[in-house]
Amino acid sequence: MARRAAKRKPARGRFVTFEGGEGSGKSTQIGKLAERLDAAGIATLVTREPGGTPGAEALRHVVLSGMGKLLGADLESLLFAAARDDHVHRVIAPALAAGTWVLCDRFADSTRVYQGMLGNVDPRLLDALERVTIGDLKPDLTLVLDLPVEVGLARATARRGAATADRFEAEGVAFHERLREAYREIARDNPGRCVVIDAAGAPEDVAERIWSAVRER
């Protein structure tokens, strides 16, 4: 009797996160990279934080409405952690295990920047939350989209139109300058994982810079 061939387990997918300030073009560039990977025959999932699941999307609404700011940075961090835990266990981890590449608009670095470095949340609390929510699930590559604050805010305003600015878009220029430097600091501290991408200029040019980074890494 012929033996049935053992079913091969798919190779783990790659986890790529996009970080950056307001108006840096993360959503546009995630879409362009997904199209390129799909054309190369690579199964790809695009998701975002906070969000990605019904429960996490509900928490996203709470945070971006400004309620998180009223509660304080520590409790805001807990809201993000709850959303991330649901997102990781229901969406990201299963997709990676199935061999799918996951492209995520923001991840744990955003919490480190917004609540930690700008909100002065104790790093020990953020460390504990990461151990619980993501454990060893670290991005294979983090693309930090960087551009002058004035350019990013102008883009965000144009994109928003007549809608009300969200919790973070409504912050002043000084906040966004600190935000940009905080992301640069994370990239400097994690050169093996992070690549800073010049996000100024035409979207097609930025997409080429991102594609080069993905291929090199």
Helices and strands as residue ranges (DSSP letters): E 15-20, H 26-39, E 44-48, H 54-64, H 67-71, H 73-87, I 88-92, H 93-97, E 101-105, H 108-111, I 112-117, H 123-133, E 141-146, H 149-160, H 173-189, E 194-198, H 203-216
